[in-house]
């Protein structure tokens, strides 16, 4: 029992066990993972702005509610095109000597997963409005607002990034200008895009797939899954144009009664969905939603038909073949 009475032996042995366990349980596996995993060829390092934005993301506790990991289950398809893998995190290193805030994978999905938020929601205008007050774009959101990332200015200066918000949220007069931290944080969010796998590499299949319905509609052949226009609208359009299609005055345009939505010639409508739109100063920039999300002709047609037949809109439906013809023309123009 002299061992337990001798504090030098007792604490020395405990320290030795701790060091040995740390080497075998933490250090050696980490070295093995680092040697056997490399970033995907299409992965892009963070820009200087995005690196600063990551620090803002951490400082404001965003990792407490948002994960950055697409689990290998069917319900996570909304967050990425494939399950996350080791290579997705291989190119992430320590912030500096004192701080190891590498992967930010998170532990709780109180808010949406951000693995590929830069693809789902690439527009800076929407992200800035959302940071200023999430309830502007998502009424039911429980995310806190971050007004300290912005300034209220009566007179703006050259280079100021002014965000458009509905008049009801302009409580202090003047214009809302995004601060440096807000712009850096948005740069970080825009950088979060799931890297594509090398050609010929097959992604792991999502588990527990839900049973899919099949239907025969105009432009959809027997045995094919009919895209759900309402769900696609919710995933890609609703955050800006709102559930009632009325948009947000001073921020995002309405779809209800829109001449573009109701036009019998769908060419402009398809091009806006695929390539984005930035021709109206009174509204925020619309990113290339269709191209960023890789929407198919059938999915674009489903979104358009949902918008053309809801909220009092009563236009004829557009077929997948009509949309495909326009997509082929867009593709032909891009390669010239």
N, C-alpha and C positions, 0 to 999 in steps of 0.2 A: 504493500500500500504506500510505500515511499514515493511511488510515481505520482500519486494524487496529492501528496503533501509538498512536492517540489514544484513550485510554480514555473520554474525555468523549463523543466522537462514537459510539464503539462501543456503550457502555451506554445512551446517550441514544436511539440508533436502535432498539436492542433493546426499550427501555422503550416507545417510541412504537408499535412493532409489537404489543407485548403489549396495550397499552391499546386500540388499534384493533380487534384480534382479539376482545378481551373484549367490546367494544361490539357488534360484529356477530354474534359467535357465542353470547354469553350474554345480554347485557342486552336488546338489541332483540327477540330471539325471546321472552324472558320477558315483556316489556311487551306484545307482540302477543298472547301466550296469555292474559294477564291481562285484556286488553280484550275478547277474543273468546270468553271462557268465563266462565260465571257458575254459582254453585251451583244445583242443582236446587231447584224450589219446595218439595219435601217434605224437603229436607235440614235437619237441626237442628243448631245450633251446640253446641259442648261446654259442659256445665255447669261450674260452678266446681270441683266434685269431680272431674269427668272431666278437666278441664284439669290439675289436680294429678296425677291418675292417669297422664296421658300422660307427665309428667316422670318418674314412677316407672318406667313402661314403658321409657323411654329409659335411665334410670340403671342399670337391671338388665340391660341388653343384650338385651332381648326381640326387638328388631328384627333381631338377628343370625340368628335362626332362623325368624322369622315374617314372611311377606309380607303386604301389604295391597293386592293387585292380582289381580283375576280375569282371567286371560288369555282370549283369544278362541279357546279350544279346548274340545272337548266334555268332556275330563277335568276341567275346572275348574268344571263345573256343581255340584259338591259344595260350592263355596265361595260361590256367589252365584247369583241368578236370571238374571243377564245379565253380559256382559263389562264390565269397568270402562271408564270414559270420562273425558275431561278434566274434565267438570263435577263429577265425584266429588271432585276435589282442589282445585277453584277457590276454595272457601271456607276453605282451610287457610293460615294465615299464620305468620310467624316467631313463635317462642316469646317472644323479647324482642330487644332491640337487639343483643346479643352472639351469640345462638344462633339458627340457622336449622334447626330440626328440624321441617320442615313435614309432608311427606307420609308419611314412614315406610313407603314402598312395599316396602322390603326387597329383598334380592337372592338369598336362599336360603330354600327351603321345607323346612327340616329338620323343622319342626313344621307344623301345619295353617295355611292362610291365614286371616287374621283379618278380612277385609273385612266379613263379615256374621256374625261370631261372636256378636254381641249378639242376633241372631235365632235362630241355631242353638242357643246355650247361654245363655239369658238369666238363668237362676237364680243368685242370689248364693251360695246354699249350695254348689252344685257348684263354682263358680269358686273359692270360698275353700278348700274341701277340696283342690282341684287345686293351688292355689298352695302350700298347706302341705306337701303331699307328693303329687306326681302319681301315684305308684305305688299310692296308695289306690284310685283310680278307674280307672286304666289301667295294668295290671301291667307291660306291655312299654314304657312310656314312658321316653324317655331325657332328658326335660326335668328340669333340676335343681329341687330343692325350695327354697322360700324361707321357711324357718322364722323368719328374723329380722323378717319382716313381722307376726309374731304374738307374743303374750305367753302365758305359762303362769300362771294365777291359781288359788289355792286357794279364794279367795272372790271372786265376781264382783260388780261394781257395777251400778247402774241404768244402762242405756244400752249396756252391753257387748254386743258381738255374739259369741256363743259358737258355734263351729262343731262339728258332730257328726262324730266320726271313730270308726272301730272301735277297740275296747279295745286291740288289739295295737299301735296307734300312739300310745297315751298313755304315753310313756316316762318322763315326769317327774312324773306325778301332777297333780292339779288339772284345770282346764279350759282349753281353748285359746281365746283371745280374739283376734279380728282387730284388728290395729293400724290406725291412721289411714291409713298408706300402702297397706295391703292393701285397705281399703275404697275408697280413691280409685282404685286400680288396677282393681278390679272395676267401679267406676262407668265407667271409661274403656272397658273391654272390653264392657260392656253398651251403651255408646253406639255401638259399631261395628255399624251396620246399614245395608245398602245402600239408598240412597234410591230410591223408586219413580219411574219416568218420568212426565211429565205425560200426562194422558189423550190418547189418540190418537197418542202417540209410540211408534214400534215399536223395540224393542231389537234390537241387532245379533245375528245368529244365531251360535251356537257352531259352529266349524269342526270338520271331521273327526268327524262324528257316527258313533257306533257303530250297527251294525245292530240293530234292535229285534225281539224275538220277539213273536209274537202267539199268543193262546190263547183258548179258550172255556171259561170257568168260571162258576160261579154268580155272577151279578151283573156279569159281564164279557161283553160281546157280541163276536161275531166281528169281527176286524179291529182291535180295541183291544188295546193293550199291557197285559198282566197285571202289576200291581205286584208287585215282589219283596218279600215281607214280611220276609225275613231281612235284606236290604240296608237296608230302611227302618228296621228295628229297630236295626241297627248304627249307622245315621246319627243317629237321633233318641233312642234309648232306652238303648242298651248302656252308655254312659258312666256312667250311674247304676245301672241294674239289672243290669249285668254280663252277660258272654256266657252264663253258666249260669243266668241268671234268678234268682239267689239274692240279688241286691242286696248291700248292705253293712250289716251289723248296726250300729246306732247312727247310720247316716247315710241310707241309702235302702232302702225296703222290698223284700222279695222278690216276684217274680211267680209263682214256682213254688208251686202249691198255694193261690194267692190266691183268696179267695172272690169278690172283685170280678172277677178275670180269668175265673173259671170259671162265673160266674153265667149262667143261661140268658137273663136279661133284660139286654141289653147297654147299657141306658140310662146307668147310672152309669159304666160303663167308657168309653163314648164321651165323656161329659161331662168326665171326668178328663183324657183325652187332649187334648181341645180347649180346656178352660178351666183346667186345672191343679187342684192339690189341696193344701190346707194345714190338715188337720184332726188330724194326729197329731204331738204334741209331740216324740216320740222320733225323728222323721225330719225331714229337711230339706224345705223347700218345693219342690213340683213346679210349674214354670212351665207356662203354656198352650202346650205343645209343638205341638199340632196347629194352633192358631190362628196362632202365631208363624211356623210354617213353611208355612202355607197349604196344609195337607194336604187332598186331596180325599177324598170318601167312599170311593172304591176303595182309596186308600192307607191310610186309617184301618182299613178292614176287613182289609186285608192284614197290617197290624201286629198287630191283635187276633188274627187267625187264627194268626199265627206264635206268639204268646204262649200261645194256648189249646191248641196242639197240640205243644208242645215241653217238654223238661225233665221229662217224666212227666205233664204236663197232657194231658188227654184229653177236651176239651169239643167240642161240635159247632161247626162253622164258622158265622160270621156273614156274611150276604150284604151286598153293597154297598147294596142297596135298603133294608135295615133300618137301616144306618148313615145313609143319606141322610135317612130319615124323622126320625131324631133330630137331625141337623144342621139340618133345616128348622125343627124345634121350637125349637132353640137360637137360631136366627136370628130367628124370630118373637118370642121373648121379649126379645131384645136391642133390638128396634125399638119396643117398647111403652113 
